[in-house]
Amino acid sequence: MTRPLRLTSLAAVSLCALLTGAPPVLAQAPAKPAVSTTAPAKAELSDVVKAPRPKGGEYFGLYLMDKKVGWLFTDVELLPGEPARVKATNQLVFKAMVATRVSERVHREERVYEAKPGGRLLSFTVTQKGDGGDQMLEGTAMPDGMRVVRKRPGRPDEELPKLPTPREHVEDSDPARVALLRKAKVTGFTLDGLDLETYGLTTTVEPPEQRVINGVKVKLSRVSSLSEKEKVPVTSFITQRGETVLVDFGQTMQARKETEPVAKRLDLVEVFGLTRVVLPKPLPESARAVPGKVTLVVQGLPEKFREETYRQHFKPLPDGKVEVTLSAAAPAEKARKPRPLADPDGGENLKSSIIVESDAPAIREQAKKIVGDEKDAYRAAQKVSTWVATNLEKDYGASADRATDVLSQRRGDCTEHSLLTVALLRAAGIPARRVDGVIYMVNQDGVPALYWHEWVEAYVGEWTQMDPTFNQVVADATHFGFGEEGNAEITPLIGALKVTDVK
C-alpha cells in the first residue's frame, strides 16, 4: 500500500501558496469610516497593489513530469470600501489515478490584509475537500494573536490554540511582483495553510530570459522564491504587463498559464507508474532480512541528500553517480532507554500539531491502552507500530490528513499508518517523525521498482525506523529515505533519480 508522494504535502498546496507567496484569507466586510466634515487624505497603498497584474486572477494547468495532474487559480485584489483592504486567493485542484482509483483534492485559501504598506494579515480561511478529508480553518486577528476555528463535518466546531501575532504582511501575498516593482530582493513570511506554522520566504529578481510563448519570442522577467519550509526554488516567468506565464517548481513540476476552460480540462494520469524508479534487476532476498543490507548505484542524487546515517552510507563514483548502501538492524540493547524521553532534536519530534494531534484526548487515551505500563521505549514503540499495523485496514480510498480522523476511521494507506503511529508515539513520550522516501516493490506488471512511500522513525535511546504499513518493527533495507514528511525539498528527485546497478 505505497503511495506516490502526496502532492498536497510536497508541492501542490505549497505551490499554490508560493505562487502568491502566502495562503489566503476570508474577506470581511470593510468597516465604515467615521463621519467627518472634511474629506480624509487618501491612505498610501502597498506596492502589492501598485504592481501590474491581470484583473480577475490567473489560471494555470499543473503538470507533473509533463503530465497534467491539476490546476491552480491565484488572485490578489483591492477590496472596495474603507479602510482599504487586500484579498489574496489561491485554489488548487489535484486529480489523478493512483493505482486503481481516482484521487482528488481541492485546497482553497483566502486571506485579507490591510492595504497600506506593511499591512497586517487580518483574517484567513483554508478549505480542504476530497482525498484527505474535509475541513475549514477560519482565522481572525485579535489584539493578542490569531484566533483559529476548525470546522469538520459531523463534529462540533473546535477552537485551536491561539497563534502568535502573524509576521506575514500584505507584501507577502505576492512577493514576486513586489520584487519586480522594487527591482530588489524581498524577504518576508508566510503562515502555512496546512500546519499553521510561519516560515520565512526570500524572493530574488533573476536575469531576464527569452522564451517562445504562443509562437512568439518574448522577453520575460524571472523571479525566484525560496521558502524556509519547502526549500525548493520556485521560479516565476512574468511578462512586462505583469502576467505570469510559467512557474517552475523544481525540475519536475510546472504551472502553465492557461485559460480557465483549458486549465480545468484534465486527463487522468496514473501517478504510481509515472513516478516510480525502475530497477535494472530485482533486489536480493537478503535485502528483506533484519539485519540486512543492499547496495545500489544511483545517479541524479544531489550531494545534499547524501547524508551519512546509521542506515544509509554513500560512496561517490565517477560521472556523478553514487553508491549507496542501505542497511537495517534493531537498536542496540545497551542504547535503549525508558520513556518518556527528551527529543534529541530539541522538541520538534514530541510536538503536537494540527496534523499530528498527539495531545488530543482520543490519541492520548489510545496510546495509554496500547503501551500500558511498558517503560522500555523500544518495546513500547513496537507495541504502537504493531497495533497500527493490525488495526488499520489497508485502504487507499480512506485517506485522512489528521491523526484523530485516522484513529476514527481506522483505514488508510502508508501516510495514514505513519501519521497515526507518530501521533501515538509522541503521546507515549517517544520522539517520532515520518520519513519520506522509496521502497522496493514488484507490482502486477512484474517490473522491479522503487515506489514513493512513507514510514516512521522513533527515538528509543537511539533512532530506529519501523514501517507500520507492512508491520515491520524494523524497517528493512529496501527502504531508501530522502527526507521528512511534508518537506517538498525532495520533489526534484521525482523523474530525475535513476538506479543503474544493484549489488
N, C-alpha and C positions, 0 to 999 in steps of 0.2 A: 504493500500500500504506500509506495512512494508517491511524491507529488513534485512536479517541477517547482522551482522557487516561486512562491506565491507573489505575483507581480505587485499586488497592492502593498505588501510588506517590503518588497525590494525597491521597486521603482515606480509602479503605477501611481499610487497615491502621492508619493513624494514627488514624482514627476509633475503631477498636477499642481502641487504646491509650489514647486520650483519654477514653473512656467511664469508665475507672477510673484514668486518669492515668498508667499505666505498663504496659510489656509484662510478660509472665508468667514463671514460673519452675517448674522441676521440683521437686516435693516430695521431700524426703529424709526418711529415717526419723529421728524425733526421737532425740536422744542420750539414753541412760539416765542419770538423776540418780545422783550418788554416794550410797552408802549412808550414812545418818545416823540417829542415835538420837533426834533431835528433828525435828519437822516444820518444814520451812523456811517462812519467810514467803512468802506468795503475791506473785509479782512484779507490778508495776504493768503494765497493758496500754495500748497506744496508743489514741488517740482513734479510729483507723480501726476498731478492734474495738468500741468503745463506740457508734459511730454506728448508728442503726437502719437495717436493710436487709432485704429479703426473704430467707428461708432458701432455699438451693438455687439461687440465682442468678436472673438475669433474661434473657429472650429478647426480641429486637427484630427487626421487619422493617426492612430497609434500603431506602429509597426515593430514587430519583434523579428529580427533576422529577416527583414524584408517581407514578412507575412503580417497581414493586418489582424490585430487582436483587439481593437477597441477604438474609442475616440475620446477626445478632450474638448472642453469648452472653457475659455477664460475671458474675463472682462474686468475692467476697472472703470467705474463711472462716478461722476459727481452727482450726488442726490440733490433734488430740488429742496428749497427752503433754507431757513437759517436756524441755528448756526450751520455752516457748510459742513457736509459730511461726505465721505467717500465709501462706496461699497465695492469690494472685490469678490468676484465669483469664480470658482473653479469647479468643474464637474468632470469626472472620469467614468467611462463605461468600459468594462473589460468583459469580453465574451469569447470563449474558445472551447474546443473539445479537449477534455483532459481524460485520457483513456477512452471510456465509452459513454461519458456523459458530458453535457454542456455545463460549463462553469460560467456564471455571470455575476458581476459585481457592479454596483453603482455607488459612487462616492462623490458627494457634493458638499462643498464648503462655501459659506458666505461670511464675509467679515465687514464690519463697519468701523470706520476711523474718523477722528476729527480731520478736517480737510486742510488745516493750517500746517505750515512746516513743522515737522516733528510731531504731528498729530497723534494722539493716543489711540490704541485699539479699544473700542467701546463695547463691542459685542461680537459674538460669532455663533454660527450653527454648523454642525457637522452631521450630515445624514448619510448613513450607510445602509444599503439594502442588498439582498441576494445572498450569494455564497459567502458564508462567514457570519450571517445573522444580521438582523435589522436593529438599528438603534439610532437615536438622535441625541446629540450633545448640544446644549444651549448654554452659552457663556455670556455673562453680563459683568461689566466693570463696576466694582464697588470701591469706596474710598480706601479699603484695606486689602484689595486684591481682586481676583476674578471669581465670581460665583458660577459654578457649573452644575447643571441639572442633566442627568441622564434619563432618557425615556426608552423603554423597551417594551415590545408588545406583550401583553399578559402579565406585566409586572408593575408595581407601583413606581411612580417617579422617584428617583434617587438623587439626593444632593451629594455630590462628591466633595472631598476635602478641597477647601478653597485654594486656588492657585495664587502664587505671588503676583504682585502688580506686573502686568506684561511689559517686557522690554521691547516688544515689537512696536514699530511706528508706521505711519501711513506710507512712508517711502519704501518700506519693506514689502508692500503689496505688489510692486513692480520694479525691482531694483535694476533690471536690465535696461529699461528705458530711462530710468533716472540716471544711471551711469553714462548712457549715451548723451543725454541732455547736458550733463555736467562735464563730460569728457574726462572722467576721473573714476578711480576705484570707489566703490560704495560698500561699506560694511554695515551690517545690521543683524536682526534676529528674526526668527520665525517660531511661532507656537505650533508645534506639530499636531496635526489633526487626528493622529492615531493614538499617540501615547501622552499627549498634553504636556510634553516637556518642551523647553525652549532651547533652540540651537542657534549658534552663530552662522551667518551667511555672508560670504565675501563675493562681490561681483566685480569683474575686471573687464575693461574695454580692450579687445584684441585688435591686431591689424585687420583692415577690411579684406574681403575676399570676393573674387569674381565667381559667380555661379550662373548656370543656364537655367532660367525659370520660364516655363511655357515656351521654350524655343528661343528665348531672348537672353543674351548675356547681360547680367545685372550686377552692379557693384553693391555688395551687401555689407552692412556693419556686422561685426562679430563680437558677442559678449559672452563671457564665461562666468558661471556661478558655481561656487563650491560650498556645500552645506557641511557643517560640522557633524551632522548625523550621517548623511548618505555617503560623503567622501567620494562622490563620483562627479567629475566635471560635467556640467550641463551647459552646452554651447548653443546660443540662440543666434540665428541669422535674421537680420531685420533690415527692411528697406529704408530709404531716406524718408519715406512718408510714415514710418513707424509701424509697418505691417511685419509681423513675424511670419516668415515663410517656412522655416525649418528649425527644429530643436533636436540636437543630438544628445542622448542620454548615454554616455559612454560610447561603446563601439557597436552595440548590438540592438539598440532601441532608438527609434526616431518618432517624432511627432511632425507630420507634414501638413502644411496649410491646405485645407480643402473647404469647399462649400458645405453647408450644413447637410444637404441630402447625401452628398458623396461621403462625408465623414461618417455618417450613421449607417452606411451600407457596408455590412460586414460579411466576410466569408468565414466559415467555421474552420479554424486551424487546429490541428491536433498537436498540442504543445509537448506531450511526452516525447514523441518521435523527433520533434523539431529541436529539442534542447538537449537530448541525451548525448553522451560521449561514447562513441562506438570503439570497442577494443579490437586489436588485431587478432586476439585469441582469448579463450576463456581463462579466468584466473584459476590457479591450482586449488585443490580442495583444502590444502594446508592453510589457505588464507582465512578459512572459516573457523579454524581451530582457535582455542584460547588456552595457553598462549599460542600466538601465531603471527605470521608476517607475510608480506608480499612486496615486491619491488616493481615499480612502473617507471618507464621512461616517458617524460611528458614534455610537450612544447606548448608555448602560449601561456606560460605561468609566470607572471611578473615577479621580480625579486621580493616585493613586499609581502607575497603570500608564502615565502619560503622560510617561515619562522620555525626554528628547531623547537620541538616539543617532546614530551615523554612518549608520544605516539607517532610522530612524523619526523623523518630525518631526510635532509636534502643534500645532493651532491651535484654541483654544476657540471655540465658536459659541453662539448663544443657545439657550435651553431645555435646557441641559445637554449638548448634542451637542458633538462634537469632530471636526475634520477632521484625518485622519492621512495623511501622505504616506509611502509605503513606497518605498525605492529599493534598487538593487543595483549594485555595481561591484566589480571586482577591487581588491585592496590596492595602494596606490601603490608603484611600483617603488622609489622612494627611501626608503620606510619599512621595506622588508623587511630582515630580519636573519638571520644564520646561527644554526643551532641548535648546542647547546642554549640555550634562552632562560630567563631568570628569569620567574616569574609576576608580572605587574604587580599582581595582587590578593593577593600575599603568600604564595602557595604552594598554595592550595586546588586550583587547576586543574592542578597537577602531582602531586597526591596519589594514591597507590594505596589502594584501599579494598576491602572485602569484595565490593563490586559491580563496581567498575571494574577492579580486579586488574591494574593496569599493571606491577606488579613481578613478576607470575607469570612463570616461565621461558618458558612457551609463548608468552605475549604478547610478551615482550621479543625472543625469537628471531624471531617472525614480523615484528615491526616492523623488525628489522635486515635481514631478507630483502627487505622491501618498499622501504625507504628507501635501503639500501646506503650509499654514501659521499656521498650528496647533502647538502651543507651548507646550502643556501638553505632556510630554514624553510618558506616558502610552497610551493616546488616539492616538498619532502618531504611536506607536508600534502596536496597534490594527489595525490601517489602513493598515500598511505594511503587517501584518500577514494575514489579510482578503483578501488583494489584491492578494497575492501569492496563497492563497488557491483557489480563484475563477478564477485566470487567468492562472494557470499551469494545464495542462492536467495530470491526474494520469496515468502514463505510465512507467512501469519498463524498457521497451526496449529503453528508450531515456535517458540513463544515461549521466551525464556530471560532470566532476570534477572541473570546473571553473565557477565562478558566471556569467561571461559575456556569456559563452556558454549556461547556463541555461536560462538567460534572452532572448537570441536569439531564442532558440528552444521552450521555454515555455512548456516543458513537462518533466516528470521525476517522481521519487518516493520520499520517505521521505528524502533521502540525498540531492536531488536537491531542494526540497521545503525549507529545513532548510538552505542550503548554500545560496540560493538567499535571503532569509529572513534576515539572518545575515548580508550579504553584504549591503542590503538596509537600515537596521537599523543603521549600522555604518556610512553609507553615510549621514544619517539624524542626526548624532550626538548622537546616543543612543548606549551605550556599549552593546555588544551582543556576544554570543558564542553558539556553537552547543553542544548538550548533547547526549551522547550515553547511551543506557540502554535497557529496555524491556517494552513492552506494552501488555496489555491483549487483546486477540482476540479469537474468536471461528471460525475456518475455516470450509471448506466444510465437513471435516470428523467428525465435531461435538465435537472435543476434546478441552476443555478449556485449554489454554496455554498462556505463555508469549513468545512473539516473539521479536527478536532484532529490534531496532527501533532508530530513531534519531529525535530530536525536538530542540527547541530553548529556551534559557534563555536570558532575556533582563534586563538591569538595568534602572529603571524609577524613581529612588529615593530609591527604594529597589529592590531586584531581584525578577523577576517573570518569570514563564515558560509558553510558548504557543506552540501549535502544528499546524503549517500551513498545514500539510498533511491532517489532519482531521478537519481543520477550527475551532480549539479550541483556542480562545483568552486567555483562561486559561487552560493549560494542566490538564486534570482531574487526579484523584487519581489512575488510572490504570497505570500511568507512573512511573517506578522504575528506577531511574538514577544511573549510576555507574561511569561515567567519561566524559571527554570532547572528542569531535570527534577527531579521529586520534591518540588517546592515547592507544597504544597496551597493556597498563598495565592491562586492563580488560579482555584480551583474556583468561587467565587461568580460568575465570568463566564459559566459554563455556564447557558444559558437566559436570561441577562439581557442579553447582548451582542446588539445589533441593528445592521445596516448599512442605512441609509436611502437612500444615494446612492453612485454610482460615477462618478468623474470621470476 
